[in-house]
Amino acid sequence: QVQLAESGGGLVQPGGSLRLSCAASGTMFIINAMGWYRQAPGKQRELVAVISSGGKKYAESVKGRFTVSRDNAKNTVYLEMDSLKPEDTAVYYCNLQMRRGTYNYDYWGQGTQVTVSS
């Protein structure tokens, strides 16, 4: 089993910053990708940022403001969020994709709330 422990969400004013962390533990295989998705009320879950062997990918709406990084030794992925806007308010979910042989595994964190409001 794999557990994803998220932290760092909270309430911040517009223009502020937050840093999310997600640490993976348990039985680890080859990591294909780690990243972050978010879901706002009444909307579908969307990709925010992901990091893989192929590089980093960001949603257009966060480019230039958010930075995804990963500590391979700690199996941890981070999301540095700057210049936050009210429209960034959502539950942010950590995602881990692994493979072992021909099997692919997909794990999600429990989610952490980010609220951007004055």
SULJO-V251859 format. One record per pair of residues at least 24 apart in sequence whose ideal C-beta (glycine too) atoms are under 6 Angstrom apart, sorted by the first residue. I is the first residue (numbers start at 1). J is the second residue. If there is no record, write none. Layout:
i	j
I	J
I	J
//
This chain:
i	j
1	26
2	26
2	107
4	94
4	107
4	109
6	94
6	109
6	112
9	112
9	113
9	114
11	115
12	84
12	116
13	118
14	116
14	118
16	84
17	82
18	81
19	80
20	79
20	92
21	78
22	77
22	94
22	109
23	76
24	75
24	96
29	98
29	100
30	99
31	98
32	97
32	99
33	97
34	70
34	77
34	96
35	95
36	79
36	92
37	93
37	95
38	90
38	92
39	90
39	91
40	90
84	116
86	116
88	116
89	115
89	116
//
